[in-house]
Amino acid sequence: MQIPNGLLFSKRYLSVIAVWVLASLCFSVQVFAQAPPAPCSGIGAGASDALLQLSLKDTRAVFHQGEIITLQLAFTSKSKGKYHMDTRTSGQNGRVTRESFCLDPVAGSDPLADYFGTGTFSLTETAPTGNTILKRHPFRLDLDLNEWKSLPSGTYHLVLETQRISQVTPTGEQVPVLVRSNAIQFQVMDADPSWQEAQLTAAITALDTGASEEARHAARVLRFLGTEAATHELVNRYWSLNRQLNGWNLMFGLVGSPHRDMAIQEMRNAISDPQHPITRDFLRTLALLEAASDPQFKAASNAAQTSDEFMQAQQQESAVIDKLVNQHLAELSSVAPQKTGNALKVSMETLNQGRNMAALQ
């Protein structure tokens, strides 16, 4: 760039340069503020006096594929009153994600990606808000890795990055701090059919006769087991999210099942099963599985470039779900008189609810 003689140090030129530099700095700050570090990059994890110790429950290191892998997190700080921590964990009807699961090698998939990635389902109530101040004495949380990762067989190294921690400044402001855990190693091996059968049998027994906590654990065993027999049992037992115990775990198990085609077919058959109660919850779960089986279902939201485009795409997804639910309501209307007992009562309530909702539209 050629600068005319005498202009280089003129007030006007210096003013132009100052404006240009200021604009560039503002743009840079804006760009970096809008682009937080990528998960598992390690960038920003520099709080030496806020610690996260990661371990495996019961010091186990080898698991069957589909077995629950419980991670134990212990948060500590030697700096009294310096750090606050979000203590929420996943409630029965949602998922609190404050950690990134940094696996090496990178593997597995999110079993609930279709549920939390669809606008009509993604906003669900989770555990109540809670927080604490980090101290020398550890604050402990247990997380089941299976909620976020369905892993194939292999040997893995795992580090967690947590966004639960915030530093309290002298003015009382809470500034988020990214904290990385130590690394742990574990192995996932192919599940033996005899082990899978034993897990299934024990889970069924606990669901039928166990106390509430035993039944909850059994529902989670079914949810993560990943076998055809477990999928069949999930369909057979699930009918409502909130009107039956462990309904959310049963539903999440169906969403995450690797045997989706089987789940869809058996859920369709349940509509005409005289002894299976059918709720709108059941039909919406079936509709989600059907819609998500179409590769084009998420195409628009995945390709969205703006928030408006994304919201529009999610509205379209919701419309697809609603259309499928209405189709199944019509099917239920024709077979409901064949149902008996509680299945008849619940199914008729569902049909009446559907008619009332249609009348309001």
N, C-alpha and C positions, 0 to 999 in steps of 0.2 A: 504493500500500500504506500503510495507516494503522498507525503505530507508537505504542503506548500510552506516555503520559508516564512518564519514569523508566526505560523499558526500553532506549532507544536506546543508553545508555552502560553498561548493566549487563554484568557479566562473562559472564552466560549468553548474552546476545544477541550479544556480540562473539565468543564461542566458536562460536555457530551460524554467524555470517557467515564466520569464518575457515575452518570446515570446508567451507562451501559454495564459497568462493573456491578453496580447495585442490583440491576435487573437480573444479571447472570447469577449473582449470589442467591437472590430470592428464588429464582427458578430452580437452582441446584438444591436449596434447602427444601423446597416443595417436593421435588422429585424424590429425594432421599426420605423425606417424612412419609411419603405415600408408599414407599417400597421397603417395608420392614425386612430384616434378614430372612432368608429362606430357612424353613425348618431344618434342623440337623446340620446347619452350616457352622455352628459354634460361634458365630459372630455375636458379640454383645454379652457373652457368658463370662463375666469377669468379676463376680462378687465373691471374693475369697473368704468372707466371713459369713456367708449364707451357704449352707451345705445340704446336699441331697444325697443320702446313702441309699443305694438300690441293692436289693437282695431278692432271692427266690424263697417263697414260703417253704419251711421245713428243710431248707438247704438242698432241695432237690435240683437236679440238673438234667434229667432225662425224662421226656414226656412222650406219651402216645399222641399221634395226630388226632385232634379232636378232644384231647384232655384239657381240663382247665389249668391254665398257667397263671398262678397268682403271684403278682409282683408286690413286694413290700417296700414302701417308701418311708424313710425317716428324715425329717427336716429339722435342722438345728442351726443355731447361730450363737456365737460367743458375745455378740454385740447386743446388749440388753435394750429392747424397745426400738431397735433400728429397722426391723423388718416385720411387715404384716404378711399374712398368708391367707389365701382363699382356700377354705377347707371343704368345699363342696365335692361330693362324689356323685356318681350316676344314681339317680333315683330309680324307682321301679318302672317309670314310664318315660325315661329319657336318658340322655347321655351327656355328662359333663366332660368336655375335652379341654384340659389345661396342659396336657403333655404331648410332646412329639416323641414318637417311638422310633429311635434311630437304629435300624437293624443293619447289620453287616453279615452276610450279603443282603441287599435289599430284596425282599420277597414278600409273598402273601398279598392279600387283598382285604379291603374293609367290608365285612359282611353286611353292614348296614348302609352302604353307600347309596343304594337305591331309595332307602327310606329317608335318610336325612338330606339327600340331594334332590328331593322332590318337594316343591313348594307347598303342596297341600298337606304334607306330613311333617315337614321339618320343624315346625314350631310346636314343641311339646313341653309340658311342665317337667322340671327336673327337681333335684333336691333343693331344700330351702337354702337361702344365702347364709353363709357362715364364714367367719374368719377368726384368726388368732394371731398373737404376737409370737414370733420365733424366740426360743430360749435355748439354753444349753441342753435341757432335757428334751429329747426328740418328740416331735409330733408325728404320729404314724398314720399312714393310709395304706390300704390294700386295694390294688387294681387287678382285675382279670384281663390279661393281655388279649384274650380271645374277643373281648368287646370291640377291639379296634383292628385286630389282625387275625386272619385265618391263614395259618402257616402250613406249607408243605413240609415234608421231611427234610432234615438238614441240620447243620450245626450253625448256631447264630451267636453273634456278639450283639449286645443291646446296651445302648445308652439312652437315658431319658433327658429331654430338655423340658423344663417346666416353666410355665408362665403364671404360676400361682403367687409368686413372691413380688412384693413391692417395697421399696425403700421409703421410709418416712423422712422427709427433709426437715430442716429446722423450722420452716414455715408451716409444717403440718401437711404438705402436699405428699401424695403417694405416687412414686415413680416406679413403673414396672421394671423388674430386674429379671433377666433370663439366667437361669441356673442349670448347669449340667451335672448329671450324676456320674458316679463311677461306672465302669463297664462291667457287665456280667456275661457269662457264657452259658448256653444251654443247648440241648439237642432235642429235636423232634424226630421220632422214628415212626415208621409205618405202623398203623394200628393193627394188632392181631385180632382176627374175627372173634376169637373166644373172649378176649378182653372187652371188645365192643358189646358182645352179647351180655356179659356180666354187668357192664355199666348200665345197659338198657334195663335189664331185669331189676337191678337195685333201684334205679330211678323210678320205675313203674310202681314198685312196692312202696317206696317212700311217698310218692304222690297219692297213693291210695290210702295209706295208713299212718304216715309220719306226721310229726308236729309241724307247725307252720314253717319254722326255719329249715327243717329237714326237707319239707316239700319244696321250698324255694330253691334250695341247692339242687334238688332232683330236677326241677324245671330247667335250671341252667345246664345241668349235665345233658339233658335232651336237646337244649338249644344249641350247644356247641359240638355234640357228638358227630354230626354230619353223615350219618348212615341213612339208608333207605328206611330201615325199621324205625329209627328215631323220627324221621320226617313223617312217617305214617302215624306214629303216636302223637306227634304235635298236632296234626290235622284232626285226629280223632278227639283230642281233648280240648282244643281251642274253640271258643265260641264268643267270648266277650273280653274286652280289655279290662274293664273295671268291675264287672259283675261276677267274675270268677277269680279265685286266688291264682296268682302267677300268670294272669292272662297276658301281660306285657311280655314276659319272658317267652311264653309260647308263641306269640305273634312274631317277636324278633327272631326266634328260631326258624320260623317259616320263611321270613324275609332273607335270612342268611343261609338257608339250606342249599347245599350244592346240587340237590335233586329238585330243582325248581319245576321242571315239567311234571314230575310226579306229584308235587305239592299242588300244582294248579288243577290237575285232573282229579285228585282226591277231594279237593275243596269244592270243585264243581259237583262231584257226586254227593257230597254232604248236603247240598241244597235240597236234594230230593230224599235224603235219608230220613225216615220217619222219626228217628230218635235224636237227631242232631239239631239243637237250637241254632237259629240263624239270626244274627244281629247285623246292624249296619257296620259295626266294626269288622265283622267277619267278611262281609262283602267288599269293604274297602281294602282289606288286606289282599283278598283274591284279585281285585281289580288292579292293585299296584303290581302284583306279581305278573299278571297278564300284560299290563302296559310296559313294564320294564323289560319284558322278554323281547320287545320290538326294538331293534337297534336304532330306529329313528325317533324313539320316544324322547330321548335326551339330546337329540342332535341340535335343536335350536338353542337350548340353554347352554350347551357346551360351546357353541360357536358365538354366543353373545359377546359383543364388544363394549356395550354400555350397560349401565344399571337398568335403564328403561327397556332395552332389548331383553335383558335377563328376566325382569319382572313379567314382561309380556310372554316370554317363553314358559315361565312357571305357571302363568294363568292358563295357557294352552294345555299344559300337562294336567292341571287340575280339572279342566274340562273333559279331557280324555278319561280320567278316573271317574268323574261323575257320570259320564255316558255309560261306562261299563257297569257301574253300580246300578244304574237304572235298568239296564238290560237284565241283570241278575235279579233285581226286584220283580221284574215281570215273570221271570222263571219261577221265583219263589211263590208268586201269587197263584200260579197254576198247580203247584204241588203242596202248598201249605195245608190244605184240608186233609192230606194223608198223614200228617204228623200227629204225634200223640203226646200226652202229658205236658211236661215243661217245654218240650220242643215246639209243640203247637202254640202254647201261650206266648213264648218269646218271639216266635216267627210272626205271629199275628200282630204283636206289638211293633215289630219292625216294619211290617207292611203299612200299618196305620201311621207310623212316623213318616214313612215315605210319602204317603198321600198328603199328610199335613204340610210337609216341606214343599211338595209340588204346588199345593194351593197357594202358598205364600209367594211363589215366584211369578 
